[in-house]
Amino acid sequence: MKLHELSDNPGATKKRTRVGRGPGSGKGKMGGRGIKGQKSRSGVAINGYEGGQMPLYQRLPKRGFNKPNRKAFAVINLGLIQKFVDEKKLDASAAITEDALIASGLVRRKKDGIRVLAKGEVSAKLNIEVTGASKAAVEAVEKAGGSLTVKTAPAAE
C-alpha cells in the first residue's frame, strides 16, 4: 500500500454546505435564512433578548446569601481512611494527623482543615486528629476502639 492509495471509509466525510451559491445548489439566494429581519443578517447574538421587554433572568427575584468568610473543609470518609490503612498507605498504629493524610495522598490540600464523615466501615483501631468530624464519624471510630479528636483550627497566619 502506498500513500496515494489511502482513502477514508465511505460515508466518513461529508462535504460542507456552501450557502448562497446560486439557485442550483438548493441553498441559493438567501441561504436558508428567510426574508429580512435581524436573524437574516450577520453578527447576531440574541440569546436572552426579549425585544425591549424586561428579560426573564432579570424579572426573577434574587435569593440567598454567600458568606464571605465561610470555611471550606477538605472532606474525607471513614471508609477511605480504612482502605488506605488496609493498603498500608497510612500507619494505623501512629496518630493519623492532617499532615499524614496529605502525605499519604488521601487529601490533596488542607484548605481550612480536614473534616471526617461517617460514610463507610471502620475496623482498625485508629487515632485520628482533624479539624472537624461528624458525630456519627466520632461514634464509629470510638466503637471500633479508636479515638477521633477534633482540634480547633489555628488562627489565620
C-alpha positions in Angstrom: 0.0 0.0 0.0 1.2 3.5 -0.9 0.3 6.9 0.5 -1.7 7.8 -2.6 -3.8 4.7 -2.2 -5.1 5.6 1.2 -8.7 6.8 1.4 -11.3 7.3 4.1 -14.1 4.9 4.7 -17.2 5.6 2.5 -19.6 7.9 4.4 -16.9 9.1 6.9 -16.6 12.6 5.4 -19.3 14.9 4.3 -18.9 18.0 2.1 -19.7 21.3 3.8 -22.9 23.1 2.6 -21.9 26.2 0.6 -24.8 28.6 1.1 -25.6 31.5 -1.3 -24.0 29.9 -4.4 -26.9 30.1 -6.8 -30.3 28.5 -7.2 -29.0 25.2 -8.5 -27.3 24.5 -5.1 -30.7 24.4 -3.2 -29.3 26.9 -0.7 -29.0 29.9 -3.0 -30.2 33.5 -2.8 -31.0 33.8 0.9 -29.1 30.7 2.1 -31.9 29.3 4.3 -32.2 32.4 6.4 -35.6 33.6 5.3 -36.5 37.1 4.4 -35.2 40.2 6.1 -35.1 40.7 9.9 -32.3 40.6 12.5 -31.7 36.9 12.1 -31.1 37.1 8.4 -28.2 39.5 9.0 -24.7 38.6 10.1 -23.3 39.3 13.6 -26.5 38.5 15.6 -26.4 37.4 19.2 -29.9 37.5 20.7 -29.8 34.8 23.4 -32.0 36.0 26.3 -33.1 39.1 24.4 -36.9 39.7 24.6 -37.4 42.7 22.3 -37.5 45.5 24.8 -39.4 43.6 27.5 -37.6 43.0 30.8 -35.8 39.7 30.3 -36.8 36.7 32.4 -33.5 36.4 34.2 -33.9 40.0 35.4 -37.6 39.6 36.4 -36.9 36.7 38.7 -36.1 37.5 42.4 -32.6 37.0 43.6 -32.4 34.9 46.8 -29.8 33.7 49.2 -26.5 34.9 50.6 -22.9 33.8 50.3 -21.0 34.1 53.5 -17.7 35.9 52.6 -15.7 34.4 55.5 -17.1 30.8 55.3 -14.7 27.9 56.0 -14.0 25.4 53.3 -13.0 21.9 54.5 -11.4 19.1 52.7 -13.9 16.2 53.2 -12.9 12.5 53.6 -14.9 9.5 54.5 -14.1 6.9 57.2 -14.3 4.1 54.6 -11.5 5.7 52.6 -9.2 6.0 55.7 -9.8 2.3 56.4 -9.0 1.5 52.8 -5.7 3.4 52.9 -4.9 1.7 56.2 -5.6 -1.7 54.6 -3.3 -0.8 51.7 -0.5 0.2 54.2 -0.6 3.8 52.9 -1.5 5.0 56.3 0.0 3.7 59.6 -2.8 2.7 61.9 -0.5 2.4 65.0 0.6 6.1 64.8 -1.7 9.0 65.2 -3.4 9.9 61.9 -2.9 13.7 61.6 -3.9 16.1 58.8 -0.3 16.1 57.6 -0.2 12.3 57.5 -3.4 12.3 55.4 -1.8 14.7 52.9 1.4 12.7 52.7 -0.5 9.5 52.0 -2.3 11.2 49.1 -5.8 10.8 50.5 -6.2 14.6 50.7 -4.7 16.9 48.2 -4.7 20.1 50.3 -5.8 21.1 53.7 -7.9 24.2 52.9 -9.3 25.5 56.2 -8.9 22.0 57.7 -10.0 18.4 57.1 -13.4 17.1 58.1 -14.2 13.4 58.6 -17.6 12.0 57.7 -19.0 8.6 58.7 -19.5 7.0 55.2 -18.0 3.5 55.1 -16.9 1.0 57.8 -14.0 1.2 60.2 -12.5 -2.0 61.6 -9.0 -0.8 62.6 -8.2 0.9 65.9 -7.4 4.4 64.7 -6.2 7.5 66.5 -7.3 10.4 64.3 -6.7 14.2 64.8 -8.5 16.5 62.5 -10.1 19.9 62.4 -13.7 18.7 62.1 -15.8 15.5 62.3 -19.5 14.5 62.2 -21.0 13.0 65.4 -21.6 9.7 63.5 -17.9 9.6 62.5 -16.7 10.1 66.1 -19.1 7.3 67.3 -18.0 4.9 64.6 -14.3 5.4 65.4 -14.8 5.0 69.1 -17.0 1.9 68.5 -14.0 0.4 66.7 -11.8 1.1 69.7 -10.1 4.2 68.5 -10.3 7.9 69.2 -11.2 10.8 67.0 -10.1 14.2 68.4 -11.3 17.4 66.9 -8.8 20.2 67.3 -9.5 23.9 66.7 -8.1 25.4 63.5 -5.0 27.6 64.0 -5.5 31.3 63.7 -5.1 32.7 60.2 -1.4 33.4 59.5 
